[in-house]
Amino acid sequence: MASQRVLGLCNLNFPVRIVILLIFVSALPDALVVPVLKDLFADRYSVSAAQAQLFLAVNLLGALLAIPFVKYMRTRMSGWVVVSSTALVDGILLAIMWLPIGFAGTLVLRVLEGAVDVATFAALFQMLGRHDQQHRAWKLGLGATLLVAGLGIGAVLGGFITKVTGSATVTLLVGSASCMATGFLAIAFRATLTRMAEFAKGAFMQRQLDEQEFTQKPGKIWPILFMSATDRATGAILTAVFASFLLSGLGYTPEQRGMLVGLPLLFMAIGAAPAGWIADRFGALQTRTLSAIVYAVALASVPFLGANTVVLALVLLILGVAAAPLLPASLALVLTTNRGMTGLAAFRAAGDIGYFSGIVVAIATSAMIDAEQYSVQAGLVCGFALLHAVATATSWLTLRSNSISQEQTGA
């Protein structure tokens, strides 16, 4: 029975299944355009490939705008209303981007789309995390697994759709349809989602639940945001620099590079739910800290193992397993701060900032180096691994006493 729970095969009631389905469907559009960015914007609007990357970058601005936006919505709307309204608006914005409105107009809409996307994320993960206080991280891990799966499938689907239809713009319509489906599903199951929220706090009115949330004293969240930023920054370095690192005279084929880059991501997705179960048993902060230490050490060792494929693959497997608890444990820690959807939106925004920073540093470094590319890339990976370790140590020292007191109160 315990093994079934670790794998997420039991105790999944109907409301939880609805929420993780919504997480999966809402995640599909986020990566649809990534593999066809050049076709979608560089070729369509005659901008450079670097300018086309702005479509991903301006999403960061939208994520920052989402924080006050989410706080405003959460005090006035129930969770299912937030999900349905923001998902429907997201779908409408993506559909408008399909029209020939120019690159500048597309970027403006992308900022707005980034804000409502973060609001959808925050509302869904709050529903999931607050539904079961005893197994919070486990269910957040299930959500994280479906989130990563949605992103991965979306990326594959984007390339496939473009190849079949011969037009990259169709990905925007598919993304719009996915967002619309999320919104309509939330409306269709609004009674189930409302009962789920009421059960979480033992209240009969969503309005009462909201009032309870905002009368609680909020806890420290900046250490968790710091961890989120470094998690995503190292992820960006791993994907942006690692593939190039494998090209630096090491002789790996494109198939081998794809396998090695995808290996940690696969194990991260598969391991998120079991890792969440472990976090519930031994504490989110403790699980997160130990995993982050292994993660940082494994990441720092990667540049020195490129010539040995077997050892490199083994370390990347360890890296993926160590990364699995990071998201569910961090989400569980955010929810313990009593900041509700606003805290989750800030968590998502901090992660986006970290990812954007990692990409910018990788691009800037690649442009500045030439003959010493291999050594500089190795130093870059090690530097971000050190930054991740610093974030882990800082967060542990800051949150430890608070975490211990909360566990004693819960006991």
C-alpha positions in Angstrom: 0.0 0.0 0.0 2.8 2.4 0.8 4.5 1.7 -2.5 1.3 2.5 -4.3 1.0 5.8 -2.5 4.6 6.7 -3.4 3.8 6.1 -7.0 0.6 8.1 -6.8 -1.7 5.1 -7.6 -4.1 5.4 -4.8 -5.9 8.0 -2.7 -6.5 10.0 -5.8 -10.1 11.2 -5.4 -12.1 12.8 -8.2 -11.3 16.5 -7.4 -7.6 15.8 -7.3 -7.7 14.1 -10.7 -9.6 17.0 -12.2 -7.0 19.5 -10.9 -4.0 17.6 -12.2 -5.8 17.2 -15.5 -6.2 20.9 -15.7 -2.5 21.4 -14.8 -1.6 19.1 -17.7 -3.9 20.7 -20.3 -2.9 24.3 -19.2 0.9 23.4 -19.5 0.7 22.2 -23.1 0.7 25.7 -24.7 3.7 26.9 -22.8 6.2 24.9 -24.9 4.3 24.6 -28.2 6.1 27.5 -29.8 9.6 26.9 -28.4 10.9 24.5 -31.1 9.4 26.6 -33.9 10.3 30.1 -32.7 12.3 31.0 -35.8 9.6 29.9 -38.2 6.9 31.6 -36.1 8.4 35.0 -35.8 11.8 35.4 -37.5 10.4 34.2 -40.9 6.9 35.6 -40.4 7.8 39.1 -39.4 11.4 39.3 -40.8 13.0 39.8 -37.4 16.3 38.3 -36.4 16.5 35.0 -34.5 17.7 36.9 -31.4 14.7 39.3 -31.6 12.4 36.3 -31.9 13.7 35.2 -28.5 12.0 38.3 -27.1 8.8 36.4 -27.3 10.0 34.2 -24.5 11.8 37.0 -22.6 8.8 39.3 -22.3 6.9 36.6 -20.6 9.0 37.5 -17.6 7.4 40.9 -17.4 4.0 39.3 -17.5 5.0 37.0 -14.6 6.0 40.1 -12.5 2.7 41.8 -13.3 0.8 38.7 -12.3 1.7 39.1 -8.6 -0.6 42.1 -7.8 -3.0 40.9 -10.4 -3.4 37.5 -8.6 -3.7 39.2 -5.2 -6.5 41.3 -6.5 -8.4 38.4 -8.1 -8.0 36.0 -5.1 -9.7 38.4 -2.7 -12.7 38.7 -5.0 -13.0 35.3 -6.8 -13.1 31.6 -5.9 -10.4 29.3 -7.3 -12.4 27.9 -10.1 -13.4 31.4 -11.3 -9.7 32.4 -11.4 -8.8 29.3 -13.4 -11.6 29.6 -15.9 -11.4 33.3 -16.5 -7.6 33.5 -16.8 -7.4 30.4 -19.0 -10.1 31.7 -21.3 -8.4 35.1 -21.6 -5.1 33.3 -22.3 -6.8 31.4 -25.1 -8.2 34.6 -26.6 -4.8 36.3 -26.5 -3.1 33.4 -28.2 -5.8 33.4 -30.9 -5.2 37.1 -31.5 -1.5 36.4 -31.8 -2.3 34.1 -34.7 -3.5 37.1 -36.7 -1.0 39.2 -38.6 -0.8 41.9 -36.0 3.0 42.6 -36.2 5.8 41.6 -34.0 5.4 44.5 -31.6 1.7 43.9 -31.1 2.5 40.2 -30.5 5.0 41.1 -27.8 2.4 43.3 -26.0 -0.1 40.5 -26.0 2.6 38.1 -24.8 3.1 40.2 -21.7 -0.6 40.0 -20.9 -0.6 36.3 -21.7 2.3 35.7 -19.3 0.3 37.3 -16.5 -2.8 35.3 -16.9 -0.8 32.1 -17.4 0.9 32.6 -14.0 -2.5 33.2 -12.4 -3.8 29.9 -13.7 -0.7 28.1 -12.4 -1.1 29.7 -9.0 -4.8 28.9 -8.6 -4.4 25.3 -9.7 -1.4 24.5 -7.4 -3.1 26.2 -4.5 -6.2 23.9 -4.9 -3.9 20.9 -5.1 -1.7 21.9 -2.1 -4.5 22.9 0.2 -6.8 20.0 -0.4 -4.8 17.5 1.7 -2.6 19.0 4.5 -1.2 15.6 5.4 0.0 14.6 2.0 0.5 18.0 0.5 3.9 17.6 -1.1 2.9 14.2 -2.6 0.0 15.7 -4.4 2.1 18.8 -5.4 4.6 16.2 -6.8 1.8 14.7 -8.9 1.0 18.1 -10.2 4.7 18.8 -11.0 4.9 15.5 -12.9 1.9 16.4 -15.0 3.3 20.0 -15.5 6.6 18.7 -16.8 4.8 16.1 -18.9 2.6 18.8 -20.4 5.7 21.0 -21.2 7.5 18.1 -22.8 4.6 16.9 -24.9 3.8 20.4 -25.9 7.3 20.9 -27.3 7.1 17.7 -29.3 3.6 18.5 -30.4 4.7 22.0 -31.6 7.3 20.6 -33.9 5.0 17.8 -35.2 2.1 20.2 -35.9 4.4 22.5 -37.8 5.8 19.7 -39.9 2.3 18.3 -40.7 0.6 21.5 -41.5 3.6 23.4 -42.9 2.8 26.4 -40.8 4.2 27.3 -37.4 1.3 29.7 -36.7 -1.0 26.8 -36.2 0.7 26.2 -32.9 -0.8 29.4 -31.6 -4.3 28.1 -32.5 -3.6 24.8 -30.8 -2.3 26.5 -27.7 -5.4 28.7 -27.7 -7.7 25.6 -27.9 -5.8 24.0 -25.0 -6.3 27.1 -22.8 -9.9 27.3 -23.8 -10.3 23.7 -22.9 -8.8 24.4 -19.4 -11.3 27.2 -18.9 -14.3 25.3 -20.0 -13.3 22.2 -17.9 -13.0 24.5 -14.9 -16.5 25.8 -15.5 -17.9 22.3 -16.1 -16.4 21.0 -12.8 -16.9 24.2 -10.8 -19.1 22.5 -8.2 -16.4 19.8 -7.6 -13.6 22.5 -7.4 -15.7 24.5 -5.0 -16.3 21.6 -2.7 -12.6 20.8 -2.9 -11.8 24.3 -1.6 -14.4 24.1 1.1 -13.1 20.8 2.3 -9.5 22.2 2.5 -10.5 24.6 5.2 -13.6 23.1 6.6 -15.7 26.0 5.4 -19.0 26.1 3.5 -18.3 29.3 1.6 -15.3 30.1 -0.5 -15.6 33.7 0.7 -15.0 32.5 4.2 -12.0 30.5 3.1 -10.5 33.6 1.6 -11.1 35.7 4.7 -9.4 33.0 6.8 -6.4 33.0 4.5 -5.7 36.7 4.8 -6.1 36.9 8.5 -3.2 34.5 9.1 0.3 36.0 9.6 2.4 35.4 6.5 5.7 33.7 6.8 9.1 34.4 5.2 9.0 33.7 1.5 12.1 35.3 0.1 14.3 32.3 0.8 11.9 30.1 -1.2 11.9 32.6 -4.0 15.7 32.5 -4.0 15.7 28.8 -4.3 13.1 28.9 -7.1 15.3 31.3 -9.0 18.4 29.2 -8.7 16.5 26.0 -9.5 15.3 27.5 -12.8 18.6 29.2 -13.5 20.6 26.0 -13.2 18.0 24.3 -15.4 18.5 26.9 -18.1 22.3 26.5 -17.9 21.9 22.7 -18.1 19.8 22.9 -21.2 21.3 25.9 -22.9 25.0 25.3 -22.2 25.1 21.5 -21.7 24.2 20.7 -25.3 26.7 23.2 -26.6 29.3 21.7 -24.1 28.7 18.3 -25.6 29.5 19.8 -29.1 32.8 21.1 -28.0 35.0 18.5 -29.7 33.6 15.6 -27.7 32.1 13.8 -30.7 28.6 13.2 -29.5 25.9 12.6 -32.1 22.7 14.6 -32.1 20.8 11.5 -30.9 23.3 11.1 -28.0 23.0 14.7 -27.1 19.3 14.6 -27.0 19.3 11.5 -24.8 21.8 12.9 -22.4 20.0 16.3 -22.1 16.6 14.6 -21.7 17.7 12.0 -19.2 17.7 14.3 -16.1 14.4 15.9 -17.2 12.8 12.5 -17.5 13.8 11.3 -14.1 12.9 14.7 -12.6 9.3 14.3 -13.9 9.0 10.6 -13.0 10.4 11.2 -9.5 8.4 14.2 -8.5 5.4 12.4 -6.9 7.5 9.8 -4.9 9.8 12.7 -3.9 6.7 14.6 -2.6 5.7 11.5 -0.6 9.2 11.5 1.0 8.9 15.2 1.7 5.6 14.6 3.5 7.2 12.0 5.7 10.5 13.7 6.5 9.7 17.4 6.1 9.8 19.6 3.0 12.7 21.7 4.1 14.9 18.7 5.0 14.1 16.8 1.8 14.6 19.9 -0.3 18.0 20.7 1.3 19.5 17.2 1.1 18.3 16.9 -2.5 19.7 20.3 -3.4 23.1 19.4 -2.0 23.3 16.2 -4.2 21.9 18.2 -7.2 24.6 20.9 -6.9 27.5 18.4 -6.5 26.2 16.4 -9.5 25.8 19.5 -11.6 29.3 20.8 -10.8 30.8 17.4 -11.8 29.1 17.3 -15.2 31.8 19.3 -17.1 34.5 17.0 -16.0 32.8 13.8 -17.2 32.2 14.6 -20.9 34.6 12.0 -22.3 33.1 9.1 -20.4 29.6 8.5 -21.7 28.6 5.8 -19.2 29.8 7.8 -16.1 28.2 11.0 -17.5 24.9 9.3 -18.0 25.0 7.9 -14.5 25.7 11.3 -13.0 22.9 12.8 -15.1 20.5 10.2 -13.8 21.5 11.1 -10.2 21.1 14.7 -11.1 17.5 14.1 -12.3 16.6 12.0 -9.2 18.0 14.8 -7.0 16.1 17.5 -8.9 12.8 15.6 -8.5 12.0 16.9 -4.9 12.9 20.5 -5.6 9.6 21.6 -7.1 7.1 19.8 -4.9 9.0 20.5 -1.7 9.4 24.2 -2.6 5.7 24.5 -3.5 4.8 22.9 -0.1 7.1 25.4 1.6 5.3 28.3 -0.2 2.0 27.1 1.0 3.2 27.0 4.6 3.8 30.8 4.4 0.1 31.4 4.3 0.4 33.7 1.3 -2.0 31.7 -0.8 -2.1 32.3 -4.6 0.0 35.5 -4.3 2.9 33.5 -2.9 2.6 30.9 -5.6 2.5 33.6 -8.3 5.7 35.1 -6.7 7.2 31.7 -6.7 6.5 31.2 -10.4 7.8 34.7 -11.2 11.0 34.1 -9.3 11.5 31.0 -11.3 11.0 32.8 -14.5 13.5 35.4 -13.5 16.0 32.7 -12.7 15.4 30.9 -16.0 15.7 34.2 -18.0 18.9 35.1 -16.2 20.5 31.7 -16.9 19.6 32.0 -20.6 21.0 35.6 -20.8 24.2 34.6 -19.1 24.6 31.6 -21.4 24.0 33.6 -24.5 26.3 36.5 -23.4 29.1 34.1 -22.4 28.8 32.2 -25.7 29.1 35.5 -27.6 32.2 36.6 -25.7 34.3 33.4 -25.9 36.0 31.6 -28.8 39.1 29.4 -28.3 38.5 28.9 -24.6 34.9 28.0 -25.1 35.1 24.6 -23.3 36.8 25.9 -20.2 34.5 28.9 -19.9 31.4 26.8 -20.3 32.7 24.4 -17.6 33.3 27.3 -15.3 29.8 28.6 -16.0 28.2 25.4 -15.1 30.3 25.1 -11.9 29.5 28.8 -11.0 25.8 28.2 -11.2 26.1 25.0 -9.2 27.9 27.1 -6.5 25.1 29.7 -6.6 22.5 27.0 -6.1 24.4 25.7 -3.1 24.6 29.2 -1.6 20.8 29.5 -2.1 20.3 26.2 -0.4 22.5 27.1 2.6 20.9 30.5 3.0 17.4 29.1 2.8 18.1 26.3 5.3 19.6 28.7 7.9 16.7 31.1 7.5 13.8 28.7 7.4 15.0 26.0 9.8 13.7 27.4 13.1 10.4 28.3 11.5 10.0 24.9 9.9 10.7 23.1 13.2 8.1 25.2 15.1 5.5 24.4 12.4 6.2 20.7 12.5 5.9 20.7 16.3 2.6 22.6 16.1 1.3 20.1 13.5 2.3 17.2 15.7 
